[in-house]
Amino acid sequence: MTSPDTVIEPDTLLPAWAVVGPRRRAHIERVTALLDAWAVAMGLAPDEARAWHDAGRWHDALRDADDDVLRTWAGPLASLPSNAWHGPAAAARLVAEGERREDVLAAICWHTLGDASWGRTGRALYLADFLEPGRSFAAEERAALRDAVPNDFEGSFRQVVRWRLAWAIRDGKPLFPQTVALWNAVR
């Protein structure tokens, strides 16, 4: 069910079909700002910087949508856990709107679980979603890693994958094939 603070807010950050509340919107803004800052610090080409920016602004565009909407748009990927439906649903919605950049679509689709075939766009989104400064856990460690990304992108990515896997194991959460494949690709 959509929360009471959920709004559908068309603007330059979000597509008209987005369903996000104020807290989710703030998260999206922080993720996008972080991706933009890294793109500048790393001297990315304009096309890659735009892909990072778009992946950030669209990754959680349906995070606050009803499960029925998410299940419909996630299609066959609705077999994933329900908290991972928003990525595949947003990617499918973007395809319906004409988005064709595979790196952006894969980044958005798999940003919750990870994907071993990602290039830098998917990896950057995975990093930014985890390291954005609005999250309060492990604040000092995450801040140091956030600052290290432009100079050690792959090492930072490997560390975030390691942390996320360790926390999932510690908390007794299941490990999904996509996540295990990502770990095997970066370890």
Secondary structure, DSSP 8 states (H G I E B T S, - for coil): ---TT-B---SSSS-TT--B-HHHHHHHHHHHHHHHHHHHHTT--HHHHHHHHHHHHHTTTTTTS-HHHHHHHHGGGGGS-GGGTHHHHHHHHHHHTT---HHHHHHHHHTTT--TT--HHHHHHHHHHHH-TT--TTHHHHHHHHHHTTT-HHHHHHHHHHHHHHHHHHTT----HHHHHHHHHH-
